[in-house]
């Protein structure tokens, strides 16, 4: 195996990405198999991977041999021995083990087993509710779906029963639902526990908090209960036909979650901030914190309270483009400050705040390319509509569809009219185009922080992408949507389990960042899923059965990954001898 570098140019920059590739001889030719994508890594990380590859490529791994004595031979030794019928050896129940084992290791690394065990306890029938919760969380992490699928299919096809030491009673559908019902009372204690674990594991600091909201939908009828949180509202999933709930998330700049809350689906973004500020202060005290938010979340009243109040809360938020128009004259008089290559800012102190106008060359190129593609597509579509034989109403309908696909920003650059005879004429609004071109790559921020370090302000705002990455993980890898529960308490519990699964995922993500920036948790779980557990059954000559529960040995690429993560697989379980399996 070796490291292979791929280069590409984007936005005037050269990007180098690295992959681990294995060469294999097939006949007379040599083919390369892609083993692992590492993304963009620095030189020290590259040297560490090369060193690991060299070590694992030597094929000097340890191997253990076990002597089995067939029925027609007797060992010449005083050691007790069991004679087996090798001709009747059976391999049964192959089941994924590696990904389940890694998820369980992450659960233990966050010490969630010792946290939940005394809180949840056991039932009178012997059900360990902490293990039920662990089962639900690992299911959400590895193969998200409904509790019914977990009960009917997934649990029996994995090695979780071997890892957790539980039987199928813990995966019954009613047991899973009962396990959800006892979680919400421990949410505040969980947040405090995780805050301490983030500090211990990664040295996380909580002086900068990123706050954003998303929505998740339900494919069901509108609930009759007015207190039900499932309501119609602005859908970020583009499912305006479905009822939804709003999920608010607070994370650190590293993506480590600090808190989440659920709101009814018709809640406006700007009404949530005041409650979240009070909640964080109640849980963690009134420490000096910087809240970074996107436009639309804070209201002018809340920002005024933060500026005039005694709280030690600072903010950095985006602003609508309309405010840029109002301040354009004052900003034109301010000089540009170069803070880094292809990035410059202007600072405008005003009424206890500082407005930061940032201009990014890379972002301008991206926005310009997007605008050109949409404008070209709109112009071509208008030409097609102009040539078609249509009535006036049909032409107006097609014109509206073309404008809708192009978007409001792009469609406003083209003046289009349909006269009384149904003839379409269109032209480019060049004055508006010049205005749009001048604003591409620019965005306006406002803050009550000092303007001494404009690069710090810009970097803080750019960290909002980690909240968006958290939402993508929740909705993509962890299958947060759609939600099939109907009771409000179960909906909250579903979010609770998804939040725990995200905590496991981001813990692994933090460990991977130091190794390779492009290596994602989902890839690691897919790799380790190849390590399987199976039962080796060998009947003995005295009518019993020798059972060896054995995992498959990891391939070289999986072994390399485990070594870089400093993970060591546990020893193989000891063999057991018992009565033969009932047929």
C-alpha positions as CSV (number, residue, x, y, z in Angstrom):
1,X,0.0,0.0,0.0
2,X,1.1,3.6,-0.6
3,X,-0.1,7.2,-0.6
4,X,-1.3,8.6,-3.8
5,X,-1.8,12.3,-4.4
6,X,-4.4,13.9,-6.6
7,X,-4.4,17.6,-7.5
8,X,-7.0,19.9,-8.9
9,X,-7.5,23.7,-9.3
10,X,-10.5,25.5,-7.9
11,X,-11.0,29.2,-7.4
12,X,-7.5,29.9,-8.4
13,X,-6.0,27.6,-5.8
14,X,-4.4,24.2,-6.1
15,X,-5.9,21.5,-3.8
16,X,-4.1,18.3,-3.0
17,X,-6.0,15.3,-1.7
18,X,-4.5,12.0,-0.6
19,X,-5.7,8.5,-0.7
20,X,-4.3,5.1,0.4
21,X,-4.0,2.8,-2.6
22,X,-3.1,-0.8,-2.9
23,X,-1.4,-2.4,-5.9
24,X,-2.5,-5.9,-6.9
25,X,-1.3,-8.1,-9.7
26,X,-4.1,-9.5,-11.9
27,X,-2.6,-11.7,-14.5
28,X,0.1,-9.9,-16.3
29,X,-1.0,-6.4,-15.3
30,X,-1.1,-4.5,-12.0
31,X,-4.3,-2.7,-10.9
32,X,-4.7,-0.2,-8.1
33,X,-7.5,-0.6,-5.5
34,X,-8.7,2.5,-3.6
35,X,-8.5,1.7,0.1
36,X,-9.1,4.9,2.0
37,X,-9.7,8.6,1.1
38,X,-7.9,10.9,3.5
39,X,-8.7,14.3,2.0
40,X,-6.4,17.3,2.3
41,X,-3.7,16.5,4.9
42,X,-0.7,18.3,6.0
43,X,2.9,17.1,5.7
44,X,3.2,15.8,9.3
45,X,0.0,13.8,8.9
46,X,1.3,12.4,5.6
47,X,4.5,11.3,7.2
48,X,2.6,9.5,9.9
49,X,0.4,7.6,7.4
50,X,3.5,6.7,5.3
51,X,5.2,5.3,8.4
52,X,2.1,3.2,9.3
53,X,1.8,1.9,5.8
54,X,5.4,0.8,5.8
55,X,5.0,-1.1,9.0
56,X,1.8,-2.9,8.0
57,X,3.2,-3.7,4.5
58,X,5.9,-6.0,6.0
59,X,3.5,-8.8,6.6
60,X,5.0,-9.8,9.9
61,X,1.9,-9.9,12.0
62,X,1.5,-12.3,14.8
63,X,-0.5,-15.5,14.2
64,X,-1.7,-18.1,16.7
65,X,-2.2,-21.7,15.9
66,X,-4.5,-24.2,17.6
67,X,-4.0,-28.0,17.3
68,X,-7.3,-29.9,16.9
69,X,-7.3,-33.6,17.5
70,X,-9.6,-35.6,15.1
71,X,-11.6,-38.6,16.2
72,X,-9.1,-41.1,14.7
73,X,-6.1,-39.8,16.6
74,X,-5.3,-39.5,20.3
75,X,-2.7,-37.0,21.5
76,X,0.3,-38.5,23.2
77,X,0.1,-36.2,26.3
78,X,-1.2,-36.2,29.8
79,X,-3.1,-32.9,29.0
80,X,-6.9,-33.3,28.8
81,X,-8.0,-33.3,25.3
82,X,-11.2,-33.4,23.3
83,X,-11.6,-35.3,20.2
84,X,-13.7,-33.6,17.5
85,X,-15.3,-34.7,14.3
86,X,-13.7,-32.3,11.9
87,X,-15.7,-33.6,9.0
88,X,-18.8,-32.2,10.6
89,X,-17.4,-28.7,11.3
90,X,-20.0,-26.0,10.7
91,X,-19.8,-22.2,10.3
92,X,-23.0,-20.3,11.2
93,X,-24.4,-16.9,12.0
94,X,-22.0,-14.5,10.3
95,X,-22.8,-11.1,11.6
96,X,-21.2,-7.6,11.5
97,X,-19.0,-7.0,14.6
98,X,-16.4,-4.3,13.9
99,X,-18.7,-1.3,13.5
100,X,-20.7,-2.3,16.5
101,X,-17.6,-2.8,18.6
102,X,-16.3,0.7,17.7
103,X,-19.6,2.3,18.5
104,X,-19.6,0.6,21.9
105,X,-16.0,1.8,22.5
106,X,-17.1,5.4,21.8
107,X,-20.0,5.0,24.2
108,X,-17.6,3.9,26.9
109,X,-15.1,6.6,26.0
110,X,-17.8,9.2,26.8
111,X,-18.5,7.3,30.0
112,X,-22.2,7.1,29.1
113,X,-22.4,3.6,30.5
114,X,-21.5,4.7,34.0
115,X,-23.6,7.9,33.6
116,X,-26.8,6.2,32.6
117,X,-26.6,3.0,34.5
118,X,-27.5,4.4,37.9
119,X,-30.0,6.8,36.5
120,X,-32.0,4.3,34.4
121,X,-31.5,1.2,36.5
122,X,-33.1,-2.2,35.8
123,X,-36.7,-3.4,35.7
124,X,-38.1,-6.1,37.9
125,X,-37.8,-8.5,34.9
126,X,-34.1,-7.8,34.7
127,X,-34.2,-5.4,31.7
128,X,-31.0,-3.2,31.8
129,X,-32.4,0.2,30.6
130,X,-28.9,1.6,30.0
131,X,-28.2,-1.2,27.5
132,X,-31.5,-0.7,25.9
133,X,-30.6,3.0,25.4
134,X,-27.1,2.0,24.1
135,X,-28.8,-0.4,21.7
136,X,-31.0,2.4,20.4
137,X,-28.1,4.8,20.0
138,X,-25.8,2.4,18.2
139,X,-28.7,1.5,15.9
140,X,-29.2,5.2,15.1
141,X,-25.4,5.6,14.6
142,X,-24.8,2.6,12.3
143,X,-28.1,1.8,10.5
144,X,-30.8,4.3,11.3
145,X,-34.4,3.3,10.9
146,X,-37.6,2.6,12.9
147,X,-37.7,0.7,16.2
148,X,-39.8,-1.9,14.5
149,X,-37.0,-2.6,12.0
150,X,-34.5,-2.8,14.9
151,X,-36.8,-5.4,16.6
152,X,-37.6,-7.5,13.6
153,X,-34.4,-7.5,11.6
154,X,-31.3,-5.5,12.7
155,X,-30.6,-6.8,16.2
156,X,-30.6,-10.4,15.1
157,X,-28.2,-9.8,12.2
158,X,-25.5,-8.0,14.3
159,X,-23.1,-8.9,17.0
160,X,-24.6,-6.5,19.6
161,X,-26.0,-9.4,21.7
162,X,-22.5,-10.7,22.1
163,X,-21.0,-7.3,22.8
164,X,-23.6,-6.1,25.3
165,X,-24.4,-9.4,26.8
166,X,-28.1,-9.1,26.2
167,X,-30.7,-11.3,24.5
168,X,-33.5,-10.5,22.2
169,X,-35.8,-9.5,25.1
170,X,-33.9,-6.2,25.2
171,X,-34.8,-5.6,21.5
172,X,-38.6,-6.3,21.8
173,X,-40.6,-3.4,20.3
174,X,-42.4,-2.7,23.5
175,X,-39.2,-2.7,25.5
176,X,-37.6,-0.2,23.0
177,X,-40.6,2.1,23.3
178,X,-40.5,1.9,27.1
179,X,-36.8,2.6,27.0
180,X,-37.6,5.9,25.2
181,X,-40.1,7.0,27.8
182,X,-37.6,7.4,30.7
183,X,-35.0,9.6,29.0
184,X,-36.2,13.2,29.0
185,X,-35.8,13.8,32.7
186,X,-32.0,13.3,32.4
187,X,-31.4,15.8,29.6
188,X,-29.9,18.6,31.7
189,X,-27.6,16.1,33.6
190,X,-26.5,14.7,30.3
191,X,-25.5,18.2,29.0
192,X,-23.4,18.8,32.1
193,X,-21.7,15.4,31.8
194,X,-20.9,15.9,28.1
195,X,-19.4,19.3,28.8
196,X,-17.0,17.8,31.2
197,X,-16.1,14.9,28.8
198,X,-15.5,17.4,25.9
199,X,-13.1,19.3,28.2
200,X,-11.3,16.1,29.4
201,X,-10.9,14.5,26.0
202,X,-10.3,17.4,23.7
203,X,-9.6,20.4,25.9
204,X,-12.7,22.1,24.6
205,X,-13.5,25.6,25.5
206,X,-16.9,27.1,25.6
207,X,-16.3,30.8,25.2
208,X,-17.5,30.8,21.5
209,X,-20.9,29.2,20.9
210,X,-22.5,28.6,17.5
211,X,-26.3,28.7,17.3
212,X,-28.6,27.7,14.5
213,X,-31.9,26.0,13.8
214,X,-33.3,23.4,11.4
215,X,-36.5,21.5,10.9
216,X,-37.5,17.9,10.6
217,X,-40.7,16.6,9.2
218,X,-43.4,14.0,9.7
219,X,-45.3,12.1,7.1
220,X,-48.6,12.1,8.9
221,X,-51.9,14.0,9.1
222,X,-52.2,17.3,10.9
223,X,-52.7,16.5,14.6
224,X,-56.0,17.5,16.1
225,X,-54.5,18.4,19.5
226,X,-53.5,22.1,19.5
227,X,-50.7,21.5,22.0
228,X,-49.0,19.0,19.7
229,X,-45.7,20.4,18.5
230,X,-46.1,19.0,14.9
231,X,-47.2,22.1,12.9
232,X,-46.8,23.5,9.5
233,X,-44.0,26.1,9.1
234,X,-41.1,27.2,7.0
235,X,-39.5,23.9,5.9
236,X,-35.7,23.7,5.4
237,X,-36.2,20.2,4.0
238,X,-38.4,21.7,1.2
239,X,-41.3,19.6,2.5
240,X,-43.9,22.3,3.0
241,X,-46.6,19.6,2.6
242,X,-45.6,18.0,5.9
243,X,-45.9,19.0,9.5
244,X,-42.7,19.5,11.3
245,X,-40.8,20.5,14.5
246,X,-37.9,23.0,14.9
247,X,-34.6,21.8,16.4
248,X,-32.2,24.4,17.9
249,X,-28.6,23.3,18.4
250,X,-25.7,24.9,20.2
251,X,-22.2,23.7,19.4
252,X,-18.6,24.7,19.9
253,X,-16.5,25.8,16.9
254,X,-15.2,22.2,16.8
255,X,-18.7,20.9,16.3
256,X,-19.0,19.5,19.9
257,X,-22.7,19.8,20.9
258,X,-23.5,21.6,24.1
259,X,-27.3,21.7,24.1
260,X,-30.4,21.2,21.9
261,X,-34.0,22.1,22.2
262,X,-37.2,21.3,20.3
263,X,-39.8,23.9,19.4
264,X,-43.2,23.6,17.6
265,X,-43.0,23.5,13.8
266,X,-44.5,27.0,13.4
267,X,-42.0,28.7,15.7
268,X,-40.3,31.7,14.1
269,X,-36.5,31.7,14.4
270,X,-36.3,35.1,15.9
271,X,-38.4,34.0,18.9
272,X,-36.0,31.3,20.1
273,X,-32.8,33.2,21.0
274,X,-34.0,34.8,24.2
275,X,-35.0,31.4,25.7
276,X,-31.8,29.7,24.6
277,X,-29.7,32.5,26.2
278,X,-31.5,32.0,29.5
279,X,-31.2,28.2,29.3
280,X,-27.4,28.3,28.7
281,X,-26.9,30.8,31.5
282,X,-29.0,28.7,33.9
283,X,-27.1,25.5,33.1
284,X,-23.5,26.9,32.8
285,X,-23.5,30.3,34.6
286,X,-23.0,33.8,33.2
287,X,-19.5,33.3,31.8
288,X,-18.2,35.5,29.0
289,X,-19.4,33.9,25.8
290,X,-19.6,34.9,22.1
291,X,-22.7,33.8,20.3
292,X,-22.3,33.4,16.6
293,X,-25.6,33.3,14.6
294,X,-26.9,33.7,11.1
295,X,-29.2,36.5,10.1
296,X,-32.9,36.1,10.9
297,X,-32.3,34.6,14.4
298,X,-31.8,37.7,16.6
299,X,-34.2,40.5,16.7
300,X,-33.3,44.2,17.3
301,X,-34.9,44.0,20.7
302,X,-32.7,41.1,21.8
303,X,-29.5,42.6,20.5
304,X,-30.4,45.9,22.3
305,X,-30.9,43.9,25.5
306,X,-27.5,42.3,25.1
307,X,-25.7,45.6,24.5
308,X,-27.4,47.4,27.4
309,X,-27.8,44.5,29.9
310,X,-25.3,43.4,32.6
311,X,-24.8,40.0,31.0
312,X,-21.4,39.1,29.7
313,X,-22.8,38.0,26.4
314,X,-21.3,39.1,23.1
315,X,-22.7,38.4,19.7
316,X,-21.6,38.2,16.1
317,X,-24.4,37.9,13.5
318,X,-25.0,38.2,9.8
319,X,-27.2,40.9,8.5
320,X,-29.8,41.1,5.6
321,X,-28.5,42.6,2.4
322,X,-31.0,45.5,2.8
323,X,-28.9,46.8,5.7
324,X,-25.9,46.8,3.4
325,X,-27.8,49.2,1.1
326,X,-28.5,51.6,4.0
327,X,-24.8,51.6,5.1
328,X,-23.2,51.6,1.7
329,X,-22.5,55.4,1.7
330,X,-20.9,55.3,5.1
331,X,-18.9,52.2,4.3
332,X,-17.6,53.7,1.1
333,X,-15.7,56.3,3.1
334,X,-13.8,53.6,5.1
335,X,-10.6,52.1,3.9
336,X,-10.1,48.4,3.2
337,X,-8.0,46.3,5.6
338,X,-6.2,43.2,4.2
339,X,-6.6,40.4,6.8
340,X,-5.4,37.5,4.7
341,X,-5.0,36.6,1.0
342,X,-8.2,37.2,-1.0
343,X,-9.9,38.6,2.0
344,X,-10.3,42.2,3.1
345,X,-12.7,44.0,5.4
346,X,-14.1,47.4,6.3
347,X,-15.1,48.4,9.9
348,X,-17.8,50.8,10.7
349,X,-18.5,51.6,14.4
350,X,-22.1,52.8,14.9
351,X,-24.4,53.0,18.0
352,X,-22.4,50.7,20.3
353,X,-21.8,48.1,17.5
354,X,-19.2,47.4,14.8
355,X,-20.3,46.6,11.3
356,X,-17.9,44.4,9.4
357,X,-18.1,44.4,5.6
358,X,-16.1,41.4,4.4
359,X,-15.1,40.8,0.8
360,X,-13.8,37.3,-0.2
361,X,-12.3,36.7,-3.6
362,X,-12.9,33.0,-3.4
363,X,-16.6,33.5,-2.4
364,X,-17.0,36.2,-5.2
365,X,-15.8,33.7,-7.8
366,X,-18.2,31.0,-6.5
367,X,-21.2,33.4,-6.4
368,X,-20.3,34.7,-9.8
369,X,-20.2,31.3,-11.3
370,X,-23.5,30.3,-9.8
371,X,-25.1,33.5,-11.0
372,X,-23.8,33.0,-14.6
373,X,-25.0,29.5,-14.8
374,X,-28.5,30.4,-13.7
375,X,-28.7,33.5,-15.8
376,X,-27.6,31.6,-18.9
377,X,-30.2,28.9,-18.3
378,X,-32.9,31.5,-17.8
379,X,-31.9,33.4,-21.0
380,X,-32.0,30.2,-23.0
381,X,-35.4,29.2,-21.6
382,X,-36.9,32.6,-22.4
383,X,-35.7,32.2,-25.9
384,X,-37.4,28.8,-26.2
385,X,-40.6,30.3,-24.8
386,X,-40.4,33.2,-27.2
387,X,-40.3,30.8,-30.2
388,X,-43.1,28.5,-29.1
389,X,-46.7,28.8,-30.4
390,X,-48.6,29.6,-27.2
391,X,-51.5,31.6,-26.0
392,X,-50.9,34.6,-23.8
393,X,-51.9,32.7,-20.7
394,X,-49.7,29.7,-21.5
395,X,-46.8,32.0,-22.2
396,X,-47.3,33.8,-18.9
397,X,-47.4,30.4,-17.1
398,X,-44.2,29.2,-18.6
399,X,-42.6,32.6,-17.9
400,X,-43.5,32.3,-14.2
401,X,-42.1,28.7,-14.1
402,X,-38.8,29.9,-15.7
403,X,-38.5,32.7,-13.2
404,X,-39.2,30.4,-10.3
405,X,-36.5,27.9,-11.3
406,X,-33.9,30.7,-11.8
407,X,-34.6,32.2,-8.4
408,X,-35.6,35.7,-7.4
409,X,-32.0,37.1,-7.4
410,X,-31.3,36.0,-11.0
411,X,-34.8,36.5,-12.4
412,X,-34.6,40.2,-11.3
413,X,-31.7,40.7,-13.7
414,X,-33.9,40.2,-16.7
415,X,-36.8,42.4,-17.8
416,X,-39.5,40.3,-19.4
417,X,-42.9,41.4,-20.7
418,X,-45.8,39.7,-22.5
419,X,-48.0,42.1,-24.4
420,X,-51.7,41.9,-25.0
421,X,-51.1,39.8,-28.2
422,X,-49.0,37.2,-26.2
423,X,-45.6,38.2,-27.6
424,X,-42.7,37.8,-25.2
425,X,-39.9,40.4,-25.1
426,X,-37.0,40.3,-22.7
427,X,-33.8,42.2,-22.1
428,X,-30.9,42.4,-19.6
429,X,-31.1,44.9,-16.8
430,X,-27.4,46.0,-17.0
431,X,-27.6,48.6,-14.2
432,X,-28.9,46.1,-11.8
433,X,-26.3,43.6,-13.0
434,X,-23.5,46.0,-12.2
435,X,-24.9,46.4,-8.7
436,X,-25.1,42.7,-8.2
437,X,-21.6,42.1,-9.5
438,X,-20.2,44.7,-7.1
439,X,-21.8,42.9,-4.2
440,X,-20.8,39.4,-5.0
441,X,-18.4,37.9,-2.5
442,X,-19.4,40.5,0.1
443,X,-21.4,40.0,3.3
444,X,-22.1,42.3,6.3
445,X,-21.6,41.3,9.9
446,X,-22.5,43.2,13.1
447,X,-21.1,42.6,16.6
448,X,-20.7,44.3,20.0
449,X,-17.1,43.0,20.2
450,X,-14.0,45.1,19.8
451,X,-12.8,45.7,16.3
452,X,-9.1,45.3,17.2
453,X,-8.9,41.9,15.4
454,X,-11.1,41.8,12.3
455,X,-9.6,38.4,11.2
456,X,-10.8,36.9,14.4
457,X,-14.3,38.2,13.8
458,X,-14.3,36.8,10.3
459,X,-13.0,33.4,11.5
460,X,-15.7,33.2,14.2
461,X,-18.4,33.8,11.7
462,X,-17.0,31.2,9.2
463,X,-17.3,28.6,12.0
464,X,-21.1,28.5,11.5
465,X,-20.4,25.8,8.9
466,X,-19.8,23.4,11.8
467,X,-23.5,23.8,12.8
468,X,-24.5,23.1,9.3
469,X,-22.3,20.1,9.2
470,X,-23.9,18.8,12.4
471,X,-27.4,19.2,10.8
472,X,-26.2,17.3,7.7
473,X,-24.9,14.5,9.9
474,X,-28.1,14.3,11.9
475,X,-30.3,14.3,8.8
476,X,-28.0,12.2,6.5
477,X,-25.8,9.7,8.4
478,X,-28.1,9.4,11.5
479,X,-31.4,9.4,9.7
480,X,-33.2,12.0,11.8
481,X,-35.9,12.5,9.3
482,X,-38.7,11.6,8.7
483,X,-40.0,10.9,12.3
484,X,-42.7,8.2,12.7
485,X,-43.5,8.8,16.3
486,X,-46.8,10.4,17.2
487,X,-46.6,11.2,20.9
488,X,-44.8,14.5,21.8
489,X,-42.7,12.7,24.5
490,X,-41.6,10.0,22.0
491,X,-40.7,12.7,19.5
492,X,-38.5,14.4,22.1
493,X,-37.0,11.0,23.0
494,X,-36.2,10.3,19.3
495,X,-34.3,13.6,19.2
496,X,-32.6,12.6,22.4
497,X,-31.3,9.4,20.9
498,X,-30.2,11.1,17.7
499,X,-28.3,13.7,19.8
500,X,-26.5,10.8,21.6
501,X,-25.6,9.2,18.3
502,X,-24.3,12.5,17.0
503,X,-22.1,12.8,20.2
504,X,-20.5,9.4,19.3
505,X,-20.0,10.4,15.7
506,X,-18.4,13.8,16.6
507,X,-16.1,12.1,19.1
508,X,-14.8,9.9,16.4
509,X,-14.6,12.9,14.0
510,X,-12.4,14.8,16.5
511,X,-10.0,11.9,16.6
512,X,-9.9,11.6,12.8
513,X,-9.2,15.3,12.3
514,X,-5.7,14.9,13.8
515,X,-5.1,12.0,11.3
516,X,-6.7,13.2,8.1
517,X,-9.1,16.0,7.5
518,X,-11.1,14.2,4.8
519,X,-11.5,10.9,6.7
520,X,-15.1,10.8,7.9
521,X,-16.7,8.6,10.6
522,X,-19.1,6.9,8.1
523,X,-16.1,5.6,6.1
524,X,-14.5,4.2,9.3
525,X,-17.8,2.4,10.2
526,X,-18.1,1.0,6.7
527,X,-14.5,-0.3,6.9
528,X,-14.9,-1.9,10.3
529,X,-18.2,-3.5,9.3
530,X,-16.1,-6.0,7.2
531,X,-14.9,-7.5,10.5
532,X,-17.5,-10.2,11.1
533,X,-18.3,-12.6,14.0
534,X,-19.3,-16.2,13.3
535,X,-19.9,-19.4,15.2
536,X,-17.6,-22.4,14.6
537,X,-19.4,-25.5,15.8
538,X,-17.5,-28.8,16.0
539,X,-19.2,-32.0,17.4
540,X,-17.1,-34.1,19.7
541,X,-16.8,-37.9,19.9
542,X,-18.6,-38.0,23.3
543,X,-21.8,-36.4,21.9
544,X,-21.1,-32.8,23.0
545,X,-20.4,-29.7,20.8
546,X,-17.3,-27.4,20.8
547,X,-18.4,-23.8,20.1
548,X,-15.8,-21.2,19.1
549,X,-17.2,-17.7,18.6
550,X,-14.6,-16.1,16.4
551,X,-14.2,-12.8,14.6
552,X,-12.6,-12.6,11.2
553,X,-9.1,-11.1,11.1
554,X,-9.1,-7.5,9.7
555,X,-7.7,-6.9,6.3
556,X,-4.5,-4.8,6.0
557,X,-6.4,-1.6,5.3
558,X,-8.6,-2.1,8.4
559,X,-5.6,-3.1,10.5
560,X,-3.9,0.1,9.3
561,X,-6.9,2.2,10.3
562,X,-7.1,0.6,13.7
563,X,-3.4,1.2,14.3
564,X,-3.7,4.9,13.4
565,X,-6.6,5.3,15.8
566,X,-4.7,3.5,18.5
567,X,-7.4,0.9,18.8
568,X,-6.6,-2.7,19.8
569,X,-9.1,-5.4,19.2
570,X,-10.0,-7.5,22.2
571,X,-8.9,-11.1,22.4
572,X,-11.0,-13.9,20.9
573,X,-13.6,-15.3,23.3
574,X,-12.7,-18.6,24.9
575,X,-14.2,-21.8,23.4
576,X,-17.1,-23.4,25.1
577,X,-18.2,-27.0,25.2
578,X,-21.9,-27.9,25.8
579,X,-24.7,-30.1,24.5
580,X,-25.2,-30.2,20.8
581,X,-27.3,-27.6,19.1
582,X,-31.0,-28.6,18.8
583,X,-31.9,-29.2,15.2
